[in-house]
Amino acid sequence: MKFFEILDEMFSEFEEYKDIQKGKGIRGRLITIINPNAQKLAAVVEAIHLASLLHDDVIDEADLRRGVESINAKYGEHTAVMLGDIVYSRAFYELIDFGSEIAKIVSNAVYLLSQGELEDVRLSKNINLDKDKYMQMIYKKTASLIEAACGGAAVSRGFEKEPFMKYGKNIGLAFQIIDDMLDITQDEKTLGKPSMHDFYEGKTTLPFIYLFEAMSEEEKEKLKSLYKKKLNKEEKEWIKSRMQKYGVLEKCYNEAEKLIENAKEAIKPFSLYELEILADKVVNRKK
């Protein structure tokens, strides 16, 4: 039984669970590449990720998840929060079976993930131009669970965990940077939400941080006036044109590529080429 089947079986009694839009299962895939026998661990980590998304959609008041009506939009915020709690609780119950080292690695990631969610909310109150704060937030909110998935899988296989955690951290950071770029470059149909929705929500992602650094004072004032505003087509095109003018997206892409190279270098001695292929796919999504 593959990890997605195990995951579905864990929550089959909950009708609302069936409407959760699951992604490609990157965390589960990483775990099963490192240890093909760790299907149950992969299911548990994917459950934790799903629970975090349920809560995230409530915080963001998101109506859509991957282009489909979100659980909070369909069933209400109370149901979404409680379903997230149920998924978290069952995941932690199952996590005990993997031993204290793996349980500590994964549970610490959930602690960091929750901190990251709170930091994201705080940073969204005003324009954040501090790259270090942004990087710390995306490490906690996105990369920490990917890091833990790789570390836990390594322990379950009897491998040294540090190289795999370094790999996971780096691809997690790169994944989020690319996601933040796609929020700008892709259309609503592809994204499943309006483009530049992050900026409307108050999230000053890396492309916007670099854009502010490069702009003239007059351009900065105009961009500030668009912060947390529902942008029309002309305003979106103006932002895109300035990003192209200053080479912002290319700068972000190059940064993501460096992270991917560091990730692949960390696990090279283990000859797990599927991990290298998966890492390359992170940055080779549509720019």
C-alpha positions in Angstrom: 0.0 0.0 0.0 1.5 3.4 -1.1 1.6 6.3 1.3 -1.3 8.2 -0.2 -3.5 5.1 0.2 -2.4 4.8 3.9 -3.1 8.5 4.4 -6.6 8.2 3.0 -7.3 5.1 5.1 -6.3 7.0 8.2 -9.1 9.5 7.8 -11.7 7.6 5.7 -14.4 8.1 8.4 -14.4 11.8 7.9 -16.6 12.9 5.0 -15.0 16.4 4.8 -11.5 14.9 4.4 -12.4 13.5 1.0 -12.7 17.1 -0.3 -9.2 18.1 0.8 -7.1 18.9 -2.3 -3.9 16.9 -1.9 -0.8 17.9 -3.9 2.0 15.9 -5.4 3.1 14.5 -2.0 6.7 15.8 -2.3 7.4 15.2 1.3 6.2 11.6 1.1 8.0 11.0 -2.2 11.3 12.2 -0.6 10.8 9.9 2.3 10.1 6.8 0.1 13.1 7.6 -2.2 15.4 7.7 0.8 13.7 4.6 2.4 11.2 2.7 0.2 10.0 0.8 3.2 9.0 4.0 5.1 5.5 4.3 3.5 3.8 4.8 6.8 6.2 7.5 7.9 5.5 9.2 4.5 1.8 9.1 5.2 2.2 10.6 8.7 4.4 13.5 7.4 1.9 14.2 4.5 -0.9 14.2 7.1 1.0 16.9 9.1 1.4 18.9 5.9 -2.3 18.6 5.1 -3.3 19.8 8.6 -1.0 22.8 8.2 -2.7 23.7 4.9 -6.2 23.5 6.5 -5.1 26.0 9.2 -3.3 28.1 6.7 -6.4 28.5 4.5 -8.4 29.7 7.5 -5.7 32.2 8.4 -5.5 33.5 4.8 -9.3 33.4 4.4 -8.6 31.4 1.2 -11.6 30.4 -0.9 -9.5 28.1 -3.2 -6.9 25.4 -2.7 -5.3 24.2 -5.9 -8.1 25.7 -7.9 -10.9 23.9 -6.0 -13.1 25.3 -3.2 -11.2 25.1 0.1 -12.5 23.2 3.1 -13.1 26.5 5.1 -15.0 27.9 2.2 -17.1 24.8 1.7 -17.7 23.7 5.3 -16.8 26.8 7.4 -13.8 27.9 9.4 -14.7 26.0 12.5 -14.9 22.7 10.6 -11.6 23.4 8.8 -9.8 24.2 12.1 -11.2 21.1 13.8 -10.4 18.9 10.9 -6.9 20.2 10.9 -6.7 19.4 14.6 -7.9 15.9 14.0 -5.4 15.3 11.3 -2.6 16.7 13.4 -3.6 14.6 16.4 -3.8 11.3 14.5 -0.4 12.0 12.9 1.2 12.5 16.3 -0.4 9.3 17.6 1.1 7.4 14.7 4.4 9.1 15.0 5.2 7.5 18.3 5.6 4.1 16.6 8.8 5.4 14.8 10.8 5.9 17.9 11.9 8.9 19.9 14.6 10.2 17.4 12.3 10.4 14.4 9.4 11.6 16.6 11.5 14.5 17.9 12.8 15.4 14.4 9.2 15.6 13.0 7.5 17.2 16.0 10.2 19.9 16.2 9.4 20.7 12.6 5.8 21.2 13.5 6.8 23.5 16.3 8.9 25.5 13.7 6.1 25.4 11.2 3.7 26.9 13.6 6.2 29.6 14.5 6.6 30.3 10.8 2.8 30.7 10.4 2.8 33.3 13.2 5.8 35.1 11.7 4.1 35.2 8.3 1.0 36.8 9.9 3.2 39.4 11.7 5.3 40.2 8.6 2.1 40.7 6.6 0.9 43.7 8.7 3.4 46.0 7.0 5.7 46.0 4.1 8.7 43.8 5.1 12.0 44.7 3.3 14.2 42.6 5.5 15.4 39.5 3.5 16.7 37.8 6.7 13.3 37.9 8.2 11.7 36.5 5.0 14.3 33.7 4.8 13.8 32.7 8.4 10.0 32.7 8.0 10.0 30.5 4.8 12.5 28.1 6.5 10.2 27.6 9.4 6.9 27.6 7.5 7.9 25.6 4.4 11.4 24.1 4.6 11.4 22.8 8.2 9.0 20.0 7.4 10.8 19.0 4.2 14.0 19.0 6.2 12.4 16.8 8.9 11.0 14.4 6.3 14.4 13.8 4.8 16.0 13.5 8.3 13.4 11.1 9.6 13.7 9.0 6.5 17.5 8.9 6.8 17.2 7.7 10.4 14.7 5.0 9.5 17.2 3.7 6.8 20.2 3.8 9.2 21.8 6.7 7.3 23.5 9.8 8.9 20.7 12.3 9.2 22.6 15.6 8.8 23.4 15.5 5.0 19.7 14.6 4.3 18.4 17.4 6.5 20.7 19.8 4.7 19.3 18.6 1.4 15.7 19.0 2.7 16.3 22.4 4.0 17.8 23.7 0.8 15.2 22.3 -1.5 12.5 23.6 0.8 13.8 27.1 0.7 14.2 26.9 -3.1 10.7 25.5 -3.5 9.2 28.5 -1.7 11.3 31.0 -3.6 10.1 29.5 -6.9 6.5 29.4 -5.5 6.8 33.1 -4.8 8.0 33.8 -8.3 5.1 31.8 -9.8 2.6 33.9 -7.9 3.9 36.8 -10.0 4.4 35.2 -13.4 1.5 32.7 -13.7 -2.1 33.4 -14.5 -5.1 32.7 -12.3 -6.1 29.5 -14.1 -2.6 27.9 -13.5 -2.3 29.2 -9.9 -5.8 28.4 -8.8 -6.0 31.9 -7.4 -5.4 35.5 -8.7 -1.8 36.3 -9.7 0.1 38.5 -7.2 -2.3 37.4 -4.5 0.6 37.3 -2.0 1.2 41.1 -2.3 -2.5 41.7 -1.9 -2.4 39.6 1.3 0.5 41.7 2.6 3.2 39.2 1.9 6.4 40.9 0.7 8.1 38.0 -0.9 11.7 37.8 -2.1 10.9 39.2 -5.6 9.3 42.3 -4.0 12.1 42.7 -1.5 14.6 42.8 -4.4 12.4 45.0 -6.4 12.2 47.6 -3.6 16.0 47.6 -3.3 16.5 48.3 -7.1 13.7 50.9 -7.6 14.0 54.7 -7.7 12.3 56.6 -4.9 9.4 57.5 -7.2 8.9 53.9 -8.2 9.0 52.8 -4.5 6.2 55.2 -3.6 4.1 53.9 -6.4 4.7 50.3 -5.4 3.9 51.1 -1.8 0.6 52.5 -2.9 -0.3 49.2 -4.5 0.4 47.2 -1.3 -2.6 45.2 -0.1 -4.6 46.4 -3.0 -6.6 44.3 -5.5 -4.5 45.0 -8.6 -5.9 45.6 -12.0 -4.3 44.3 -15.2 -2.4 47.5 -15.8 -1.0 47.6 -12.3 0.2 44.0 -12.5 1.8 44.7 -15.9 3.6 47.7 -14.4 5.1 45.5 -11.6 6.1 42.8 -14.0 7.8 45.4 -16.3 9.8 46.8 -13.4 10.8 43.3 -12.3 12.0 42.6 -15.8 13.8 46.0 -16.0 15.8 45.2 -12.8 16.3 41.5 -13.4 14.6 40.7 -10.2 13.1 37.3 -11.2 16.4 36.1 -12.7 18.1 37.1 -9.4 15.6 35.0 -7.4 15.9 32.1 -9.8 19.7 32.1 -9.5 19.4 32.1 -5.7 17.0 29.1 -5.9 19.5 27.3 -8.2 22.3 27.8 -5.8 20.2 26.3 -3.0 19.5 23.3 -5.2 23.2 22.8 -6.0 24.0 22.8 -2.3 21.2 20.3 -1.7 22.5 17.9 -4.3 26.1 18.2 -3.1 25.1 17.3 0.5 23.7 13.9 -0.5 26.0 13.0 -3.4 28.0 10.3 -1.5 24.8 8.3 -1.1 24.2 7.9 -4.9 20.5 8.5 -4.6 20.1 10.0 -8.0 16.3 10.3 -7.8 16.8 12.9 -5.1 19.0 14.9 -7.5 16.3 14.6 -10.2 13.6 15.7 -7.8 15.7 18.7 -6.7 16.2 19.8 -10.3 12.4 19.6 -10.8 11.9 22.1 -8.0 13.5 24.9 -9.9 12.5 23.7 -13.4 8.8 24.5 -12.9 7.5 27.2 -15.1 9.1 30.6 -14.4 
